Amino acid sequence: MMEVHAHLNVTVPDDIDNPFLQGLFRPVGVEYTADTDDMVVIGTIPDDLHGMYVRNSHNQMHAPMGVYHPFDGDGMLHAIRFEGGHATYRNRLIRTVGYLAEAGAGGQSLWPGMLEPHKANLRGWGAMKTMKDNAGVDVVAHAGKLVASMSQCGEPYHLDIDTLATKGVHDWGKAIEPFGLCSHFKVDTATGELMFFNFGETYPYMHYGVIGADGALKHFVPIELPGPRWPHDMGITQRYTILHDLPYHFDPELLNKGIRKLTYFKDQPARFGVVPRHGDNNSIKWFTAKPCFILHLANCYEQGDWVHMDGCIQKRPGKPEVGQQGADAFERIRHHLDKHNTHTHMYRWSFNMVTGETRETVLDDEVTEFPMVANDIVGRPYRYSFNTLFKPGNWHMSGVKKFDLQTGGDQRYEYGDNRFGSEPCIALRPGATEEDDGYLLTFLTDMNENKSEVLILDARDVNAGPVARIILPARITNGTHACWVEGDRMQGERVA
Ligand SMILES: [Fe+2]
Protein backbone atom coordinates (compact mmCIF):
# COMPACT_ATOMS: atom_id res chain seq x y z
CA MET A 1 0.00 0.00 0.00
CA MET A 2 1.16 3.49 -0.85
CA GLU A 3 -1.08 6.46 -0.28
CA VAL A 4 -0.81 10.21 -0.21
CA HIS A 5 -2.01 11.33 3.20
CA ALA A 6 -1.99 15.06 2.39
CA HIS A 7 -0.64 17.69 0.04
CA LEU A 8 0.92 20.54 2.00
CA ASN A 9 0.84 24.22 1.11
CA VAL A 10 4.57 24.85 0.81
CA THR A 11 4.98 28.48 -0.32
CA VAL A 12 8.79 28.65 -0.37
CA PRO A 13 9.51 29.87 -3.93
CA ASP A 14 11.22 27.32 -6.18
CA ASP A 15 13.93 29.83 -7.07
CA ILE A 16 14.57 31.15 -3.57
CA ASP A 17 18.13 32.41 -3.14
CA ASN A 18 19.00 30.38 -0.06
CA PRO A 19 21.16 27.22 -0.13
CA PHE A 20 19.44 25.93 3.01
CA LEU A 21 16.11 25.80 1.20
CA GLN A 22 17.43 24.16 -1.97
CA GLY A 23 18.76 20.74 -2.94
CA LEU A 24 19.16 18.49 0.09
CA PHE A 25 17.28 21.05 2.20
CA ARG A 26 14.36 21.59 -0.18
CA PRO A 27 11.14 21.18 1.85
CA VAL A 28 8.79 18.26 1.27
CA GLY A 29 5.22 19.03 0.20
CA VAL A 30 3.55 15.62 0.39
CA GLU A 31 2.78 13.35 3.33
CA TYR A 32 2.88 9.62 2.50
CA THR A 33 2.03 6.31 4.08
CA ALA A 34 3.78 3.46 2.28
CA ASP A 35 4.70 -0.08 3.14
CA THR A 36 7.33 -2.37 1.74
CA ASP A 37 4.82 -4.26 -0.41
CA ASP A 38 4.95 -1.16 -2.63
CA MET A 39 8.49 0.12 -2.04
CA VAL A 40 11.69 -1.19 -3.54
CA VAL A 41 13.69 -3.19 -0.99
CA ILE A 42 17.28 -4.04 -1.84
CA GLY A 43 18.45 -6.92 0.34
CA THR A 44 16.34 -8.45 3.09
CA ILE A 45 14.74 -6.68 6.04
CA PRO A 46 15.72 -8.73 9.13
CA ASP A 47 12.85 -10.61 10.77
CA ASP A 48 14.08 -9.63 14.23
CA LEU A 49 14.03 -5.89 13.54
CA HIS A 50 11.02 -4.81 15.59
CA GLY A 51 10.17 -1.21 16.41
CA MET A 52 10.33 2.22 14.81
CA TYR A 53 13.10 4.55 13.66
CA VAL A 54 11.80 8.11 13.65
CA ARG A 55 13.65 11.23 12.65
CA ASN A 56 12.80 14.90 12.92
CA SER A 57 13.70 17.49 10.28
CA HIS A 58 13.29 21.17 9.50
CA ASN A 59 10.81 21.39 6.65
CA GLN A 60 10.27 25.12 6.14
CA MET A 61 6.75 25.71 4.88
CA HIS A 62 6.81 29.38 3.91
CA ALA A 63 9.18 31.97 2.49
CA PRO A 64 11.26 33.17 5.47
CA MET A 65 11.00 36.73 6.84
CA GLY A 66 14.73 37.28 6.52
CA VAL A 67 17.88 35.21 6.83
CA TYR A 68 16.79 31.58 7.14
CA HIS A 69 18.90 29.33 9.35
CA PRO A 70 18.52 25.57 8.79
CA PHE A 71 17.29 25.17 12.40
CA ASP A 72 14.33 27.52 11.81
CA GLY A 73 12.11 25.30 9.68
CA ASP A 74 8.84 23.63 10.65
CA GLY A 75 9.23 20.17 12.16
CA MET A 76 8.45 17.12 10.06
CA LEU A 77 8.76 13.54 11.25
CA HIS A 78 9.89 10.68 9.02
CA ALA A 79 9.38 7.23 10.51
CA ILE A 80 9.84 3.64 9.41
CA ARG A 81 8.23 0.93 11.51
CA PHE A 82 9.42 -2.68 11.30
CA GLU A 83 7.92 -6.00 12.25
CA GLY A 84 8.36 -9.50 10.87
CA GLY A 85 10.55 -8.49 7.93
CA HIS A 86 8.06 -5.87 6.81
CA ALA A 87 8.10 -2.08 7.18
CA THR A 88 5.80 0.94 6.88
CA TYR A 89 7.00 4.49 6.22
CA ARG A 90 5.18 7.68 7.21
CA ASN A 91 6.09 11.35 7.09
CA ARG A 92 4.00 13.94 8.87
CA LEU A 93 4.39 17.67 9.41
CA ILE A 94 4.16 18.72 13.06
CA ARG A 95 1.19 21.06 13.28
CA THR A 96 2.48 23.49 15.89
CA VAL A 97 0.57 26.55 17.07
CA GLY A 98 2.99 28.70 15.07
CA TYR A 99 2.49 26.64 11.93
CA LEU A 100 -1.30 26.87 12.28
CA ALA A 101 -1.08 30.65 12.74
CA GLU A 102 1.05 30.99 9.60
CA ALA A 103 -1.23 28.69 7.63
CA GLY A 104 -4.23 30.69 8.82
CA ALA A 105 -2.52 33.88 7.64
CA GLY A 106 -2.55 32.54 4.09
CA GLY A 107 0.74 30.67 4.16
CA GLN A 108 3.27 33.30 5.19
CA SER A 109 5.96 33.49 7.85
CA LEU A 110 4.93 35.50 10.90
CA TRP A 111 8.10 35.02 12.96
CA PRO A 112 11.77 35.65 12.12
CA GLY A 113 14.45 32.98 12.41
CA MET A 114 16.98 32.51 15.18
CA LEU A 115 19.52 34.88 13.61
CA GLU A 116 17.22 37.90 13.52
CA PRO A 117 15.29 38.04 16.80
CA HIS A 118 15.12 41.85 16.56
CA LYS A 119 12.69 41.47 13.65
CA ALA A 120 10.00 39.83 15.80
CA ASN A 121 6.62 41.56 15.71
CA LEU A 122 4.80 38.91 17.71
CA ARG A 123 5.69 37.20 20.95
CA GLY A 124 7.22 33.87 20.09
CA TRP A 125 8.78 30.84 21.74
CA GLY A 126 12.26 29.66 22.64
CA ALA A 127 14.73 31.15 25.08
CA MET A 128 14.52 34.46 23.19
CA LYS A 129 10.71 34.37 22.88
CA THR A 130 11.02 35.77 19.38
CA MET A 131 10.78 32.85 16.98
CA LYS A 132 8.26 30.19 16.12
CA ASP A 133 8.31 26.96 18.11
CA ASN A 134 8.98 24.64 15.17
CA ALA A 135 9.32 21.40 17.22
CA GLY A 136 11.84 20.42 14.54
CA VAL A 137 14.93 19.37 16.46
CA ASP A 138 14.66 16.17 18.47
CA VAL A 139 12.08 13.44 18.82
CA VAL A 140 11.98 10.89 21.63
CA ALA A 141 9.49 8.19 22.62
CA HIS A 142 8.28 8.22 26.19
CA ALA A 143 5.26 6.72 27.96
CA GLY A 144 3.74 5.58 24.66
CA LYS A 145 3.97 9.00 23.02
CA LEU A 146 6.42 10.78 20.77
CA VAL A 147 7.77 14.08 22.15
CA ALA A 148 9.29 16.63 19.77
CA SER A 149 11.43 19.59 20.82
CA MET A 150 12.88 22.83 19.52
CA SER A 151 16.57 23.82 19.52
CA GLN A 152 16.40 26.51 22.21
CA CYS A 153 13.56 25.45 24.53
CA GLY A 154 9.97 25.34 23.37
CA GLU A 155 6.77 23.54 24.17
CA PRO A 156 6.92 19.73 24.33
CA TYR A 157 4.87 18.59 21.33
CA HIS A 158 3.02 15.31 21.66
CA LEU A 159 2.67 13.16 18.52
CA ASP A 160 0.67 9.97 18.23
CA ILE A 161 3.17 7.13 18.17
CA ASP A 162 1.17 5.06 15.65
CA THR A 163 -0.02 7.71 13.21
CA LEU A 164 2.47 10.57 13.89
CA ALA A 165 -0.54 12.91 14.13
CA THR A 166 0.07 16.08 16.15
CA LYS A 167 -1.88 15.85 19.41
CA GLY A 168 -0.80 19.30 20.65
CA VAL A 169 1.34 20.49 23.53
CA HIS A 170 2.01 17.69 26.00
CA ASP A 171 0.02 17.48 29.25
CA TRP A 172 3.01 18.64 31.26
CA GLY A 173 3.85 21.53 28.92
CA LYS A 174 2.00 24.17 30.96
CA ALA A 175 3.76 23.20 34.17
CA ILE A 176 7.24 23.95 32.78
CA GLU A 177 6.50 27.37 31.32
CA PRO A 178 7.85 29.87 30.55
CA PHE A 179 11.21 28.25 29.68
CA GLY A 180 9.71 25.02 28.31
CA LEU A 181 11.56 21.89 27.21
CA CYS A 182 15.22 21.83 26.17
CA SER A 183 16.45 20.55 22.82
CA HIS A 184 17.70 17.21 24.20
CA PHE A 185 16.37 15.15 27.08
CA LYS A 186 17.06 11.59 28.18
CA VAL A 187 14.99 8.52 29.01
CA ASP A 188 16.21 5.85 31.41
CA THR A 189 14.49 2.75 30.03
CA ALA A 190 15.15 0.85 33.28
CA THR A 191 12.98 3.22 35.35
CA GLY A 192 10.93 4.75 32.54
CA GLU A 193 11.81 8.27 33.73
CA LEU A 194 12.50 11.16 31.35
CA MET A 195 15.00 13.79 32.55
CA PHE A 196 15.06 17.28 31.05
CA PHE A 197 16.25 20.84 31.62
CA ASN A 198 15.34 24.23 30.27
CA PHE A 199 16.97 27.64 30.12
CA GLY A 200 16.03 31.25 29.56
CA GLU A 201 17.20 34.84 29.80
CA THR A 202 15.82 35.55 33.28
CA TYR A 203 16.79 34.33 36.77
CA PRO A 204 17.32 31.51 37.74
CA TYR A 205 18.28 30.87 34.06
CA MET A 206 17.71 27.08 34.23
CA HIS A 207 15.30 24.47 35.58
CA TYR A 208 15.63 20.72 35.89
CA GLY A 209 12.85 18.17 35.83
CA VAL A 210 11.80 14.52 35.72
CA ILE A 211 8.75 13.02 34.00
CA GLY A 212 7.64 9.68 35.45
CA ALA A 213 7.09 6.47 33.51
CA ASP A 214 3.36 7.29 33.58
CA GLY A 215 4.00 10.47 31.56
CA ALA A 216 3.30 12.88 34.45
CA LEU A 217 5.64 15.60 35.77
CA LYS A 218 7.07 14.38 39.09
CA HIS A 219 9.96 16.76 39.76
CA PHE A 220 10.71 20.32 38.62
CA VAL A 221 13.18 22.64 40.36
CA PRO A 222 15.07 25.88 39.63
CA ILE A 223 18.83 25.68 39.00
CA GLU A 224 20.74 28.92 39.50
CA LEU A 225 23.30 29.88 36.86
CA PRO A 226 25.53 32.98 36.89
CA GLY A 227 23.61 34.37 33.91
CA PRO A 228 21.84 33.43 30.67
CA ARG A 229 23.46 30.43 28.98
CA TRP A 230 22.95 28.45 25.76
CA PRO A 231 23.30 24.72 26.60
CA HIS A 232 22.12 22.09 24.15
CA ASP A 233 22.41 18.67 25.79
CA MET A 234 22.54 16.98 29.19
CA GLY A 235 23.61 13.57 30.50
CA ILE A 236 22.21 10.99 32.88
CA THR A 237 23.68 8.16 34.89
CA GLN A 238 21.75 5.71 37.03
CA ARG A 239 21.74 8.17 39.96
CA TYR A 240 22.69 11.57 38.56
CA THR A 241 21.90 14.13 35.90
CA ILE A 242 24.68 16.32 34.44
CA LEU A 243 23.78 19.91 33.47
CA HIS A 244 25.94 22.29 31.41
CA ASP A 245 27.07 25.88 32.02
CA LEU A 246 29.38 26.53 29.05
CA PRO A 247 31.27 29.67 28.05
CA TYR A 248 29.55 30.07 24.68
CA HIS A 249 26.50 32.24 25.15
CA PHE A 250 25.12 35.71 24.49
CA ASP A 251 27.42 38.53 25.56
CA PRO A 252 25.71 39.66 28.82
CA GLU A 253 26.63 43.35 28.41
CA LEU A 254 25.14 43.46 24.92
CA LEU A 255 22.15 41.43 26.08
CA ASN A 256 21.41 44.14 28.64
CA LYS A 257 21.09 46.51 25.67
CA GLY A 258 18.79 44.11 23.88
CA ILE A 259 21.48 42.85 21.47
CA ARG A 260 21.99 39.07 21.23
CA LYS A 261 25.49 38.15 20.12
CA LEU A 262 26.67 34.61 20.71
CA THR A 263 30.23 34.89 21.98
CA TYR A 264 32.88 32.40 23.05
CA PHE A 265 34.45 33.51 26.33
CA LYS A 266 37.71 31.63 25.97
CA ASP A 267 38.93 32.44 29.49
CA GLN A 268 35.71 31.39 31.22
CA PRO A 269 35.76 27.76 32.44
CA ALA A 270 33.16 25.23 31.47
CA ARG A 271 31.03 24.17 34.46
CA PHE A 272 29.17 20.90 34.86
CA GLY A 273 26.51 20.43 37.52
CA VAL A 274 26.07 16.85 38.76
CA VAL A 275 22.70 16.66 40.49
CA PRO A 276 21.06 13.59 42.07
CA ARG A 277 18.22 12.46 39.83
CA HIS A 278 15.61 13.88 42.17
CA GLY A 279 17.88 16.57 43.61
CA ASP A 280 17.83 20.35 43.37
CA ASN A 281 19.90 23.52 43.51
CA ASN A 282 21.07 22.66 47.04
CA SER A 283 22.30 19.17 46.18
CA ILE A 284 23.89 19.94 42.80
CA LYS A 285 27.69 19.67 42.79
CA TRP A 286 29.51 21.91 40.27
CA PHE A 287 32.76 20.93 38.57
CA THR A 288 34.96 23.20 36.46
CA ALA A 289 36.77 22.20 33.28
CA LYS A 290 38.69 23.80 30.42
CA PRO A 291 36.67 26.25 28.29
CA CYS A 292 34.75 24.52 25.51
CA PHE A 293 31.35 24.09 23.95
CA ILE A 294 29.40 20.86 23.59
CA LEU A 295 26.40 20.14 21.43
CA HIS A 296 25.92 16.40 21.96
CA LEU A 297 26.90 13.79 24.51
CA ALA A 298 27.48 10.11 23.78
CA ASN A 299 26.85 8.63 27.23
CA CYS A 300 27.54 9.07 30.94
CA TYR A 301 28.07 6.51 33.69
CA GLU A 302 29.27 6.01 37.24
CA GLN A 303 32.43 4.16 38.26
CA GLY A 304 33.17 4.18 42.00
CA ASP A 305 33.54 7.80 43.11
CA TRP A 306 33.68 8.99 39.50
CA VAL A 307 31.02 10.16 37.09
CA HIS A 308 32.18 9.96 33.47
CA MET A 309 30.67 12.10 30.72
CA ASP A 310 31.61 11.31 27.10
CA GLY A 311 30.67 13.56 24.22
CA CYS A 312 31.84 15.64 21.29
CA ILE A 313 33.84 18.68 22.37
CA GLN A 314 34.17 21.84 20.32
CA LYS A 315 37.54 23.37 21.07
CA ARG A 316 36.91 26.34 18.75
CA PRO A 317 33.18 27.09 19.03
CA GLY A 318 33.46 30.72 17.99
CA LYS A 319 35.67 30.25 14.92
CA PRO A 320 35.00 31.58 12.42
CA GLU A 321 32.72 34.05 14.11
CA VAL A 322 29.26 34.60 12.79
CA GLY A 323 29.56 38.15 11.55
CA GLN A 324 32.93 37.60 9.91
CA GLN A 325 33.62 40.43 7.49
CA GLY A 326 33.45 39.73 3.81
CA ALA A 327 31.37 36.57 4.02
CA ASP A 328 27.68 36.59 3.26
CA ALA A 329 25.14 35.27 5.75
CA PHE A 330 24.78 31.81 4.23
CA GLU A 331 28.53 31.31 4.01
CA ARG A 332 28.81 32.26 7.67
CA ILE A 333 26.11 29.74 8.60
CA ARG A 334 27.84 27.05 6.56
CA HIS A 335 31.21 27.79 8.15
CA HIS A 336 29.66 27.78 11.58
CA LEU A 337 27.97 24.41 11.09
CA ASP A 338 31.10 22.81 9.59
CA LYS A 339 32.29 20.38 12.27
CA HIS A 340 35.80 20.59 10.86
CA ASN A 341 35.95 24.31 11.65
CA THR A 342 35.03 23.65 15.27
CA HIS A 343 37.17 20.49 15.29
CA THR A 344 34.47 18.52 17.08
CA HIS A 345 35.72 15.17 18.45
CA MET A 346 35.13 12.53 21.13
CA TYR A 347 36.21 13.56 24.61
CA ARG A 348 35.74 12.42 28.21
CA TRP A 349 35.17 14.54 31.28
CA SER A 350 35.44 12.67 34.61
CA PHE A 351 34.17 14.13 37.87
CA ASN A 352 35.17 12.84 41.29
CA MET A 353 32.14 13.13 43.55
CA VAL A 354 34.33 12.93 46.71
CA THR A 355 37.28 15.21 45.91
CA GLY A 356 35.66 17.55 43.35
CA GLU A 357 38.44 16.83 40.85
CA THR A 358 37.81 17.01 37.08
CA ARG A 359 39.88 14.98 34.63
CA GLU A 360 39.75 15.42 30.86
CA THR A 361 40.75 12.88 28.22
CA VAL A 362 40.76 12.99 24.41
CA LEU A 363 39.07 9.76 23.25
CA ASP A 364 39.64 10.32 19.54
CA ASP A 365 40.90 13.16 17.35
CA GLU A 366 38.84 12.53 14.22
CA VAL A 367 36.00 14.95 13.56
CA THR A 368 32.71 13.27 14.48
CA GLU A 369 29.41 14.37 16.01
CA PHE A 370 25.92 13.09 16.91
CA PRO A 371 27.20 10.21 19.09
CA MET A 372 24.63 7.54 19.92
CA VAL A 373 24.41 4.45 22.11
CA ALA A 374 21.62 1.89 22.38
CA ASN A 375 18.65 3.08 24.49
CA ASP A 376 19.10 0.46 27.20
CA ILE A 377 22.77 1.47 27.63
CA VAL A 378 22.07 5.15 28.34
CA GLY A 379 23.46 6.06 31.77
CA ARG A 380 25.40 2.83 32.17
CA PRO A 381 28.98 1.67 31.54
CA TYR A 382 29.25 1.08 27.81
CA ARG A 383 31.60 -0.03 25.08
CA TYR A 384 30.39 1.32 21.74
CA SER A 385 29.52 4.78 20.47
CA PHE A 386 28.16 5.28 16.96
CA ASN A 387 29.10 8.73 15.63
CA THR A 388 28.47 10.64 12.44
CA LEU A 389 31.27 11.52 10.01
CA PHE A 390 31.37 14.80 8.09
CA LYS A 391 33.20 15.89 4.99
CA PRO A 392 34.89 19.31 5.43
CA GLY A 393 33.15 22.39 4.10
CA ASN A 394 29.52 21.73 4.81
CA TRP A 395 27.02 20.31 7.21
CA HIS A 396 26.35 17.02 5.46
CA MET A 397 26.56 13.69 7.26
CA SER A 398 28.81 11.54 5.14
CA GLY A 399 29.09 8.30 7.12
CA VAL A 400 29.11 6.55 10.46
CA LYS A 401 32.00 5.59 12.73
CA LYS A 402 31.68 2.96 15.45
CA PHE A 403 34.01 3.43 18.40
CA ASP A 404 35.06 0.46 20.51
CA LEU A 405 36.06 2.24 23.72
CA GLN A 406 37.29 -1.02 25.22
CA THR A 407 39.86 -1.92 22.56
CA GLY A 408 40.34 1.49 20.93
CA GLY A 409 39.31 0.01 17.61
CA ASP A 410 36.76 1.38 15.20
CA GLN A 411 34.62 0.54 12.19
CA ARG A 412 33.12 2.85 9.59
CA TYR A 413 30.80 3.04 6.66
CA GLU A 414 30.82 6.01 4.30
CA TYR A 415 27.72 6.67 2.25
CA GLY A 416 29.42 7.75 -1.00
CA ASP A 417 29.53 10.93 -3.07
CA ASN A 418 26.49 13.17 -2.65
CA ARG A 419 24.80 10.67 -0.30
CA PHE A 420 23.96 12.11 3.11
CA GLY A 421 22.66 10.43 6.24
CA SER A 422 20.89 11.28 9.50
CA GLU A 423 21.69 10.59 13.12
CA PRO A 424 22.00 6.79 13.18
CA CYS A 425 20.24 4.78 15.88
CA ILE A 426 20.91 1.32 17.26
CA ALA A 427 18.01 -1.13 17.17
CA LEU A 428 18.88 -4.00 19.49
CA ARG A 429 17.49 -7.42 18.70
CA PRO A 430 14.85 -8.52 21.23
CA GLY A 431 16.79 -10.34 23.95
CA ALA A 432 20.17 -8.90 22.89
CA THR A 433 22.93 -9.40 25.45
CA GLU A 434 25.57 -7.26 23.74
CA GLU A 435 25.13 -3.54 23.12
CA ASP A 436 25.88 -3.90 19.39
CA ASP A 437 23.72 -7.00 18.91
CA GLY A 438 21.30 -5.40 16.50
CA TYR A 439 21.05 -3.00 13.60
CA LEU A 440 22.14 0.51 12.78
CA LEU A 441 19.54 2.60 10.99
CA THR A 442 19.63 5.88 9.14
CA PHE A 443 17.65 7.80 6.55
CA LEU A 444 19.88 8.64 3.63
CA THR A 445 19.38 11.04 0.74
CA ASP A 446 21.15 10.48 -2.56
CA MET A 447 21.44 13.82 -4.34
CA ASN A 448 22.82 12.10 -7.46
CA GLU A 449 19.43 10.47 -7.89
CA ASN A 450 17.28 12.96 -5.90
CA LYS A 451 15.98 9.99 -3.88
CA SER A 452 15.96 8.93 -0.25
CA GLU A 453 16.19 5.56 1.39
CA VAL A 454 16.45 3.79 4.72
CA LEU A 455 19.75 2.09 5.37
CA ILE A 456 19.97 -0.96 7.65
CA LEU A 457 23.44 -2.03 8.75
CA ASP A 458 24.57 -4.83 11.05
CA ALA A 459 25.72 -2.93 14.16
CA ARG A 460 28.33 -5.61 14.84
CA ASP A 461 29.86 -5.24 11.39
CA VAL A 462 29.44 -1.67 10.22
CA ASN A 463 32.30 -2.03 7.71
CA ALA A 464 30.25 -4.54 5.73
CA GLY A 465 27.74 -1.93 4.56
CA PRO A 466 23.97 -2.25 4.43
CA VAL A 467 22.11 -5.52 4.87
CA ALA A 468 19.06 -3.84 3.39
CA ARG A 469 17.99 -0.58 1.72
CA ILE A 470 14.39 0.61 1.41
CA ILE A 471 13.76 3.21 -1.31
CA LEU A 472 11.25 5.81 -0.06
CA PRO A 473 8.35 7.23 -2.11
CA ALA A 474 10.11 10.60 -2.46
CA ARG A 475 13.26 12.47 -1.48
CA ILE A 476 13.07 13.72 2.09
CA THR A 477 14.46 16.91 3.60
CA ASN A 478 17.81 16.96 5.36
CA GLY A 479 17.40 16.15 9.04
CA THR A 480 19.43 15.17 12.03
CA HIS A 481 18.07 13.92 15.33
CA ALA A 482 16.32 10.59 15.48
CA CYS A 483 15.34 7.87 17.94
CA TRP A 484 14.68 4.16 17.97
CA VAL A 485 11.51 2.98 19.67
CA GLU A 486 11.65 -0.70 20.63
CA GLY A 487 8.60 -2.75 19.73
CA ASP A 488 7.91 -3.36 23.42
CA ARG A 489 8.12 0.37 24.24
CA MET A 490 5.70 1.57 21.56
CA GLN A 491 2.69 1.63 23.89
CA GLY A 492 4.45 2.75 27.05
CA GLU A 493 7.48 2.34 29.26
CA ARG A 494 8.19 -1.26 30.25
CA VAL A 495 7.97 -0.37 33.94
CA ALA A 496 4.75 1.66 33.82
FE1 LIG B 1 21.08 18.72 18.79
Residues whose N, C-alpha, C, O or C-beta is under 5 A from the ligand:
A	BS01	LIG	none
